[in-house]
Amino acid sequence: MVELGDMFLALPGGFGTVYELLEVITKNQIGEMSKPVFVFNHNGIYDNFKGFVNDLIREGFVKHEIDWYKLKFFNDPVELANAINKI
């Protein structure tokens, strides 16, 4: 599915969802693909994840320009749907 998709959407979920989210972020980072990754941040469920990634960037473990440019978080489902429709 990774190769066939035009983009990736993470909905609120458990460890499997977070694992797959990190997998597609990593594939973008190492150049195996270049596809948007959208995250539906319903009720702020991914706020701590965003903070963790920002901590990794601040500490120099991750480069901001590589990791955030394809990753977008949406709190509003209408904005998310509009972004998906633009792909």
MOPAC internal coordinates of N, CA, C and O (Angstrom, degrees):
PM7 1SCF
backbone

  N    0.0000 0     0.00 0     0.00 0    0    0    0
  C    1.4398 1     0.00 0     0.00 0    1    0    0
  C    1.5201 1   111.69 1     0.00 0    2    1    0
  O    1.2310 1   120.40 1   148.51 1    3    2    1
  N    1.3144 1   116.84 1   -31.49 1    3    2    1
  C    1.4614 1   119.74 1  -179.58 1    5    3    2
  C    1.5265 1   110.56 1   -59.39 1    6    5    3
  O    1.2310 1   120.81 1   136.78 1    7    6    5
  N    1.3225 1   116.06 1   -43.22 1    7    6    5
  C    1.4620 1   119.80 1  -177.74 1    9    7    6
  C    1.5301 1   111.69 1   -72.06 1   10    9    7
  O    1.2310 1   119.66 1   149.39 1   11   10    9
  N    1.3185 1   118.25 1   -30.61 1   11   10    9
  C    1.4620 1   122.09 1  -174.63 1   13   11   10
  C    1.5229 1   113.83 1   -85.40 1   14   13   11
  O    1.2310 1   119.75 1   156.23 1   15   14   13
  N    1.3192 1   118.09 1   -23.77 1   15   14   13
  C    1.4591 1   121.29 1  -175.35 1   17   15   14
  C    1.5233 1   112.85 1   -74.83 1   18   17   15
  O    1.2310 1   121.09 1   -30.74 1   19   18   17
  N    1.3283 1   115.52 1   149.26 1   19   18   17
  C    1.4697 1   121.98 1   174.20 1   21   19   18
  C    1.5130 1   111.43 1   -89.47 1   22   21   19
  O    1.2310 1   120.91 1   157.72 1   23   22   21
  N    1.3165 1   115.86 1   -22.28 1   23   22   21
  C    1.4632 1   123.31 1   179.01 1   25   23   22
  C    1.5150 1   107.75 1  -160.27 1   26   25   23
  O    1.2310 1   120.86 1    -5.68 1   27   26   25
  N    1.3162 1   115.95 1   174.32 1   27   26   25
  C    1.4488 1   120.46 1  -179.64 1   29   27   26
  C    1.5133 1   109.52 1  -131.10 1   30   29   27
  O    1.2310 1   120.85 1   -39.03 1   31   30   29
  N    1.3229 1   115.98 1   140.97 1   31   30   29
  C    1.4525 1   122.61 1  -178.84 1   33   31   30
  C    1.5184 1   108.81 1  -126.87 1   34   33   31
  O    1.2310 1   121.25 1   -56.52 1   35   34   33
  N    1.3300 1   115.22 1   123.48 1   35   34   33
  C    1.4613 1   120.64 1   174.95 1   37   35   34
  C    1.5193 1   107.99 1  -105.38 1   38   37   35
  O    1.2310 1   121.47 1   -57.63 1   39   38   37
  N    1.3093 1   114.79 1   122.37 1   39   38   37
  C    1.4578 1   121.58 1   173.78 1   41   39   38
  C    1.5251 1   107.61 1   -96.69 1   42   41   39
  O    1.2310 1   119.53 1   -13.13 1   43   42   41
  N    1.3274 1   118.51 1   166.87 1   43   42   41
  C    1.4622 1   118.79 1   175.91 1   45   43   42
  C    1.5267 1   109.98 1   -55.96 1   46   45   43
  O    1.2310 1   120.81 1   -44.73 1   47   46   45
  N    1.3034 1   116.05 1   135.27 1   47   46   45
  C    1.4607 1   120.48 1  -178.12 1   49   47   46
  C    1.5099 1   111.24 1  -166.12 1   50   49   47
  O    1.2310 1   121.41 1    11.61 1   51   50   49
  N    1.3052 1   114.90 1  -168.39 1   51   50   49
  C    1.4609 1   121.52 1  -176.27 1   53   51   50
  C    1.5127 1   112.46 1   -99.66 1   54   53   51
  O    1.2310 1   121.35 1    27.70 1   55   54   53
  N    1.3191 1   115.02 1  -152.30 1   55   54   53
  C    1.4667 1   120.98 1  -175.31 1   57   55   54
  C    1.5252 1   112.61 1   -61.03 1   58   57   55
  O    1.2310 1   119.93 1   142.32 1   59   58   57
  N    1.3185 1   117.75 1   -37.68 1   59   58   57
  C    1.4589 1   120.19 1   178.87 1   61   59   58
  C    1.5174 1   111.96 1   -62.07 1   62   61   59
  O    1.2310 1   120.64 1   139.35 1   63   62   61
  N    1.3163 1   116.39 1   -40.65 1   63   62   61
  C    1.4668 1   121.07 1   178.16 1   65   63   62
  C    1.5244 1   110.60 1   -64.05 1   66   65   63
  O    1.2310 1   120.63 1   134.80 1   67   66   65
  N    1.3209 1   116.39 1   -45.20 1   67   66   65
  C    1.4704 1   120.38 1   179.77 1   69   67   66
  C    1.5265 1   110.05 1   -64.80 1   70   69   67
  O    1.2310 1   120.14 1   139.93 1   71   70   69
  N    1.3222 1   117.33 1   -40.07 1   71   70   69
  C    1.4658 1   121.48 1   177.49 1   73   71   70
  C    1.5312 1   110.43 1   -59.04 1   74   73   71
  O    1.2310 1   120.58 1   130.93 1   75   74   73
  N    1.3310 1   116.49 1   -49.07 1   75   74   73
  C    1.4655 1   120.04 1  -179.02 1   77   75   74
  C    1.5232 1   111.49 1   -66.85 1   78   77   75
  O    1.2310 1   120.09 1   143.90 1   79   78   77
  N    1.3226 1   117.43 1   -36.10 1   79   78   77
  C    1.4668 1   121.24 1   176.01 1   81   79   78
  C    1.5242 1   110.19 1   -60.80 1   82   81   79
  O    1.2310 1   120.48 1   132.86 1   83   82   81
  N    1.3116 1   116.68 1   -47.14 1   83   82   81
  C    1.4685 1   120.15 1   178.75 1   85   83   82
  C    1.5199 1   111.56 1   -64.67 1   86   85   83
  O    1.2310 1   120.36 1   146.14 1   87   86   85
  N    1.3326 1   116.92 1   -33.86 1   87   86   85
  C    1.4637 1   119.92 1   178.56 1   89   87   86
  C    1.5275 1   111.44 1   -63.02 1   90   89   87
  O    1.2310 1   119.84 1   133.39 1   91   90   89
  N    1.3346 1   117.92 1   -46.61 1   91   90   89
  C    1.4650 1   118.69 1  -178.57 1   93   91   90
  C    1.5235 1   111.71 1   -72.67 1   94   93   91
  O    1.2310 1   119.89 1   147.62 1   95   94   93
  N    1.3258 1   117.82 1   -32.38 1   95   94   93
  C    1.4708 1   120.16 1   173.92 1   97   95   94
  C    1.5239 1   109.26 1   -62.17 1   98   97   95
  O    1.2310 1   120.31 1   135.58 1   99   98   97
  N    1.3242 1   117.01 1   -44.42 1   99   98   97
  C    1.4626 1   121.94 1   179.86 1  101   99   98
  C    1.5218 1   111.26 1   -63.21 1  102  101   99
  O    1.2310 1   120.15 1   136.67 1  103  102  101
  N    1.3330 1   117.33 1   -43.33 1  103  102  101
  C    1.4668 1   120.35 1   178.51 1  105  103  102
  C    1.5192 1   111.05 1   -60.85 1  106  105  103
  O    1.2310 1   119.71 1   141.22 1  107  106  105
  N    1.3226 1   118.17 1   -38.78 1  107  106  105
  C    1.4616 1   120.68 1   174.61 1  109  107  106
  C    1.5339 1   110.21 1   -64.26 1  110  109  107
  O    1.2310 1   120.69 1   135.50 1  111  110  109
  N    1.3162 1   116.28 1   -44.50 1  111  110  109
  C    1.4618 1   121.21 1  -176.00 1  113  111  110
  C    1.5263 1   112.15 1   -63.00 1  114  113  111
  O    1.2310 1   120.09 1   138.58 1  115  114  113
  N    1.3283 1   117.43 1   -41.42 1  115  114  113
  C    1.4717 1   119.14 1  -175.88 1  117  115  114
  C    1.5294 1   112.14 1   -90.55 1  118  117  115
  O    1.2310 1   120.28 1  -177.29 1  119  118  117
  N    1.3286 1   117.08 1     2.71 1  119  118  117
  C    1.4530 1   120.69 1   173.43 1  121  119  118
  C    1.5176 1   115.41 1    86.67 1  122  121  119
  O    1.2310 1   119.55 1  -168.00 1  123  122  121
  N    1.3184 1   118.47 1    12.00 1  123  122  121
  C    1.4638 1   120.20 1   176.66 1  125  123  122
  C    1.5169 1   112.13 1   -73.91 1  126  125  123
  O    1.2310 1   120.54 1   159.61 1  127  126  125
  N    1.3326 1   116.57 1   -20.39 1  127  126  125
  C    1.4528 1   121.54 1   176.60 1  129  127  126
  C    1.5245 1   108.58 1  -157.36 1  130  129  127
  O    1.2310 1   121.01 1   -11.29 1  131  130  129
  N    1.2945 1   115.68 1   168.71 1  131  130  129
  C    1.4557 1   121.15 1   176.82 1  133  131  130
  C    1.5261 1   107.65 1  -143.78 1  134  133  131
  O    1.2310 1   121.27 1   -99.80 1  135  134  133
  N    1.3237 1   115.17 1    80.20 1  135  134  133
  C    1.4558 1   121.51 1  -176.12 1  137  135  134
  C    1.5170 1   109.69 1  -132.55 1  138  137  135
  O    1.2310 1   120.34 1   -33.15 1  139  138  137
  N    1.3377 1   116.95 1   146.85 1  139  138  137
  C    1.4586 1   119.06 1   178.61 1  141  139  138
  C    1.5248 1   112.19 1   -65.48 1  142  141  139
  O    1.2310 1   121.85 1   -33.45 1  143  142  141
  N    1.3170 1   114.06 1   146.55 1  143  142  141
  C    1.4568 1   121.50 1   176.44 1  145  143  142
  C    1.5249 1   106.42 1  -123.93 1  146  145  143
  O    1.2310 1   120.63 1   -65.91 1  147  146  145
  N    1.3335 1   116.41 1   114.09 1  147  146  145
  C    1.4559 1   122.11 1  -179.03 1  149  147  146
  C    1.5250 1   108.69 1  -106.01 1  150  149  147
  O    1.2310 1   121.44 1   -40.39 1  151  150  149
  N    1.3270 1   114.85 1   139.61 1  151  150  149
  C    1.4569 1   121.10 1  -179.41 1  153  151  150
  C    1.5240 1   108.01 1  -124.69 1  154  153  151
  O    1.2310 1   120.47 1   -57.84 1  155  154  153
  N    1.3312 1   116.70 1   122.16 1  155  154  153
  C    1.4536 1   120.67 1   175.35 1  157  155  154
  C    1.5212 1   107.72 1   -85.52 1  158  157  155
  O    1.2310 1   121.23 1   -72.84 1  159  158  157
  N    1.3141 1   115.25 1   107.16 1  159  158  157
  C    1.4628 1   123.62 1  -174.03 1  161  159  158
  C    1.5307 1   110.51 1   -91.26 1  162  161  159
  O    1.2310 1   120.65 1  -124.52 1  163  162  161
  N    1.3166 1   116.37 1    55.48 1  163  162  161
  C    1.4686 1   122.35 1  -177.39 1  165  163  162
  C    1.5231 1   111.31 1   -58.66 1  166  165  163
  O    1.2310 1   121.06 1   -54.32 1  167  166  165
  N    1.3205 1   115.58 1   125.68 1  167  166  165
  C    1.4745 1   122.49 1  -179.60 1  169  167  166
  C    1.5296 1   112.59 1    54.00 1  170  169  167
  O    1.2310 1   120.32 1  -152.17 1  171  170  169
  N    1.3447 1   116.99 1    27.83 1  171  170  169
  C    1.4656 1   121.20 1   175.85 1  173  171  170
  C    1.5171 1   114.47 1    72.87 1  174  173  171
  O    1.2310 1   120.12 1  -159.64 1  175  174  173
  N    1.3417 1   117.37 1    20.36 1  175  174  173
  C    1.4640 1   120.81 1  -175.40 1  177  175  174
  C    1.5362 1   112.59 1   -58.67 1  178  177  175
  O    1.2310 1   120.33 1   151.12 1  179  178  177
  N    1.3421 1   116.98 1   -28.88 1  179  178  177
  C    1.4707 1   120.08 1  -178.75 1  181  179  178
  C    1.5315 1   112.88 1  -101.85 1  182  181  179
  O    1.2310 1   119.54 1  -168.15 1  183  182  181
  N    1.3272 1   118.48 1    11.85 1  183  182  181
  C    1.4672 1   120.25 1   179.91 1  185  183  182
  C    1.5300 1   111.74 1   -59.88 1  186  185  183
  O    1.2310 1   120.05 1   136.46 1  187  186  185
  N    1.3240 1   117.51 1   -43.54 1  187  186  185
  C    1.4716 1   119.91 1   179.48 1  189  187  186
  C    1.5197 1   111.47 1   -66.60 1  190  189  187
  O    1.2310 1   120.45 1   144.72 1  191  190  189
  N    1.3157 1   116.75 1   -35.28 1  191  190  189
  C    1.4721 1   120.54 1   176.73 1  193  191  190
  C    1.5330 1   109.78 1   -62.98 1  194  193  191
  O    1.2310 1   120.71 1   134.48 1  195  194  193
  N    1.3350 1   116.25 1   -45.52 1  195  194  193
  C    1.4724 1   120.31 1   177.29 1  197  195  194
  C    1.5256 1   110.10 1   -59.04 1  198  197  195
  O    1.2310 1   120.45 1   137.54 1  199  198  197
  N    1.3190 1   116.74 1   -42.46 1  199  198  197
  C    1.4603 1   120.74 1   178.39 1  201  199  198
  C    1.5178 1   111.96 1   -62.68 1  202  201  199
  O    1.2310 1   120.62 1   139.67 1  203  202  201
  N    1.3311 1   116.43 1   -40.33 1  203  202  201
  C    1.4552 1   121.16 1   178.45 1  205  203  202
  C    1.5306 1   111.14 1   -62.30 1  206  205  203
  O    1.2310 1   120.39 1   134.63 1  207  206  205
  N    1.3303 1   116.86 1   -45.37 1  207  206  205
  C    1.4650 1   120.37 1   178.37 1  209  207  206
  C    1.5315 1   109.78 1   -62.92 1  210  209  207
  O    1.2310 1   120.12 1   138.01 1  211  210  209
  N    1.3221 1   117.37 1   -41.99 1  211  210  209
  C    1.4665 1   120.00 1   177.08 1  213  211  210
  C    1.5244 1   111.25 1   -61.94 1  214  213  211
  O    1.2310 1   119.95 1   142.10 1  215  214  213
  N    1.3291 1   117.71 1   -37.90 1  215  214  213
  C    1.4697 1   120.98 1   175.47 1  217  215  214
  C    1.5263 1   110.89 1   -61.72 1  218  217  215
  O    1.2310 1   120.42 1   136.93 1  219  218  217
  N    1.3385 1   116.80 1   -43.07 1  219  218  217
  C    1.4703 1   120.31 1   178.77 1  221  219  218
  C    1.5256 1   110.64 1   -62.07 1  222  221  219
  O    1.2310 1   120.35 1   140.26 1  223  222  221
  N    1.3231 1   116.94 1   -39.74 1  223  222  221
  C    1.4686 1   121.40 1   178.30 1  225  223  222
  C    1.5211 1   109.64 1   -65.82 1  226  225  223
  O    1.2310 1   120.43 1   131.57 1  227  226  225
  N    1.3297 1   116.78 1   -48.43 1  227  226  225
  C    1.4680 1   121.08 1  -177.78 1  229  227  226
  C    1.5264 1   111.49 1   -59.98 1  230  229  227
  O    1.2310 1   120.27 1   143.54 1  231  230  229
  N    1.3142 1   117.09 1   -36.46 1  231  230  229
  C    1.4650 1   121.33 1  -178.89 1  233  231  230
  C    1.5260 1   113.05 1   -83.86 1  234  233  231
  O    1.2310 1   120.49 1   177.31 1  235  234  233
  N    1.3407 1   116.66 1    -2.69 1  235  234  233
  C    1.4573 1   120.16 1   175.24 1  237  235  234
  C    1.5220 1   115.19 1    86.66 1  238  237  235
  O    1.2310 1   119.91 1  -170.12 1  239  238  237
  N    1.3221 1   117.78 1     9.88 1  239  238  237
  C    1.4666 1   119.89 1   179.10 1  241  239  238
  C    1.5288 1   112.18 1   -80.98 1  242  241  239
  O    1.2310 1   120.58 1   157.57 1  243  242  241
  N    1.3080 1   116.50 1   -22.43 1  243  242  241
  C    1.4567 1   122.53 1  -178.05 1  245  243  242
  C    1.5231 1   107.99 1  -135.86 1  246  245  243
  O    1.2310 1   121.20 1   -38.28 1  247  246  245
  N    1.3156 1   115.30 1   141.72 1  247  246  245
  C    1.4579 1   120.17 1   178.72 1  249  247  246
  C    1.5280 1   109.79 1   -89.66 1  250  249  247
  O    1.2310 1   120.66 1   -53.93 1  251  250  249
  N    1.3019 1   116.34 1   126.07 1  251  250  249
  C    1.4610 1   121.72 1  -176.59 1  253  251  250
  C    1.5218 1   112.47 1   -55.68 1  254  253  251
  O    1.2310 1   120.22 1   133.29 1  255  254  253
  N    1.3169 1   117.19 1   -46.71 1  255  254  253
  C    1.4652 1   119.96 1  -175.11 1  257  255  254
  C    1.5274 1   112.41 1   -65.62 1  258  257  255
  O    1.2310 1   119.96 1   156.18 1  259  258  257
  N    1.3101 1   117.68 1   -23.82 1  259  258  257
  C    1.4651 1   120.79 1   179.52 1  261  259  258
  C    1.5291 1   110.50 1   -84.56 1  262  261  259
  O    1.2310 1   119.75 1   138.50 1  263  262  261
  N    1.3070 1   118.07 1   -41.50 1  263  262  261
  C    1.4469 1   120.77 1  -166.64 1  265  263  262
  C    1.5241 1   116.49 1   -91.67 1  266  265  263
  O    1.2310 1   119.45 1   149.02 1  267  266  265
  N    1.3154 1   118.65 1   -30.98 1  267  266  265
  C    1.4583 1   119.06 1  -176.78 1  269  267  266
  C    1.5191 1   113.30 1   -93.51 1  270  269  267
  O    1.2310 1   119.26 1   162.95 1  271  270  269
  N    1.3171 1   119.02 1   -17.05 1  271  270  269
  C    1.4589 1   119.07 1  -169.76 1  273  271  270
  C    1.5206 1   113.66 1   -66.42 1  274  273  271
  O    1.2310 1   119.04 1   154.43 1  275  274  273
  N    1.3054 1   119.44 1   -25.57 1  275  274  273
  C    1.4651 1   122.24 1   178.15 1  277  275  274
  C    1.5274 1   112.43 1  -105.04 1  278  277  275
  O    1.2310 1   119.83 1   171.78 1  279  278  277
  N    1.3184 1   117.93 1    -8.22 1  279  278  277
  C    1.4551 1   122.67 1  -175.10 1  281  279  278
  C    1.5184 1   109.70 1  -101.41 1  282  281  279
  O    1.2310 1   120.52 1   -58.42 1  283  282  281
  N    1.3419 1   116.61 1   121.58 1  283  282  281
  C    1.4578 1   120.53 1  -178.67 1  285  283  282
  C    1.5235 1   109.52 1  -131.54 1  286  285  283
  O    1.2310 1   121.27 1   -45.72 1  287  286  285
  N    1.3173 1   115.17 1   134.28 1  287  286  285
  C    1.4597 1   122.14 1   179.41 1  289  287  286
  C    1.5182 1   109.48 1  -103.95 1  290  289  287
  O    1.2310 1   120.84 1   -39.86 1  291  290  289
  N    1.3203 1   116.01 1   140.14 1  291  290  289
  C    1.4575 1   121.99 1  -179.75 1  293  291  290
  C    1.5252 1   109.54 1  -129.59 1  294  293  291
  O    1.2310 1   121.06 1   -53.30 1  295  294  293
  N    1.3235 1   115.57 1   126.70 1  295  294  293
  C    1.4569 1   121.16 1   174.07 1  297  295  294
  C    1.5238 1   110.78 1   -91.48 1  298  297  295
  O    1.2310 1   120.67 1   154.03 1  299  298  297
  N    1.3121 1   116.32 1   -25.97 1  299  298  297
  C    1.4604 1   122.94 1  -176.06 1  301  299  298
  C    1.5258 1   110.06 1  -102.67 1  302  301  299
  O    1.2310 1   119.90 1   -58.84 1  303  302  301
  N    1.3327 1   117.79 1   121.16 1  303  302  301
  C    1.4636 1   119.62 1  -178.44 1  305  303  302
  C    1.5307 1   113.67 1   -63.93 1  306  305  303
  O    1.2310 1   119.90 1   151.74 1  307  306  305
  N    1.3182 1   117.79 1   -28.26 1  307  306  305
  C    1.4680 1   120.45 1   178.31 1  309  307  306
  C    1.5278 1   109.72 1   -68.84 1  310  309  307
  O    1.2310 1   120.04 1   136.19 1  311  310  309
  N    1.3282 1   117.54 1   -43.81 1  311  310  309
  C    1.4661 1   121.10 1   176.60 1  313  311  310
  C    1.5278 1   110.74 1   -62.02 1  314  313  311
  O    1.2310 1   120.36 1   140.48 1  315  314  313
  N    1.3231 1   116.91 1   -39.52 1  315  314  313
  C    1.4573 1   121.48 1   177.71 1  317  315  314
  C    1.5233 1   110.07 1   -62.47 1  318  317  315
  O    1.2310 1   120.18 1   132.52 1  319  318  317
  N    1.3245 1   117.26 1   -47.48 1  319  318  317
  C    1.4642 1   121.37 1   179.53 1  321  319  318
  C    1.5282 1   111.11 1   -61.15 1  322  321  319
  O    1.2310 1   120.29 1   139.63 1  323  322  321
  N    1.3215 1   117.06 1   -40.37 1  323  322  321
  C    1.4664 1   120.29 1   177.45 1  325  323  322
  C    1.5266 1   111.76 1   -62.84 1  326  325  323
  O    1.2310 1   120.62 1   138.85 1  327  326  325
  N    1.3272 1   116.43 1   -41.15 1  327  326  325
  C    1.4727 1   120.58 1   179.15 1  329  327  326
  C    1.5338 1   110.44 1   -65.43 1  330  329  327
  O    1.2310 1   120.28 1   139.31 1  331  330  329
  N    1.3129 1   117.07 1   -40.69 1  331  330  329
  C    1.4640 1   121.09 1   178.62 1  333  331  330
  C    1.5251 1   109.83 1   -63.59 1  334  333  331
  O    1.2310 1   120.51 1   138.02 1  335  334  333
  N    1.3100 1   116.64 1   -41.98 1  335  334  333
  C    1.4757 1   120.67 1  -178.30 1  337  335  334
  C    1.5231 1   112.70 1   -66.11 1  338  337  335
  O    1.2310 1   119.75 1   160.37 1  339  338  337
  N    1.3327 1   118.08 1   -19.63 1  339  338  337
  C    1.4666 1   121.48 1   179.62 1  341  339  338
  C    1.5301 1   112.45 1   -82.86 1  342  341  339
  O    1.2310 1   120.27 1   171.66 1  343  342  341
  N    1.3194 1   117.08 1    -8.34 1  343  342  341
  C    1.4742 1   120.70 1  -178.02 1  345  343  342
  C    1.5080 1   109.51 1   -77.71 1  346  345  343
  O    1.2310 1   120.10 1   180.00 1  347  346  345

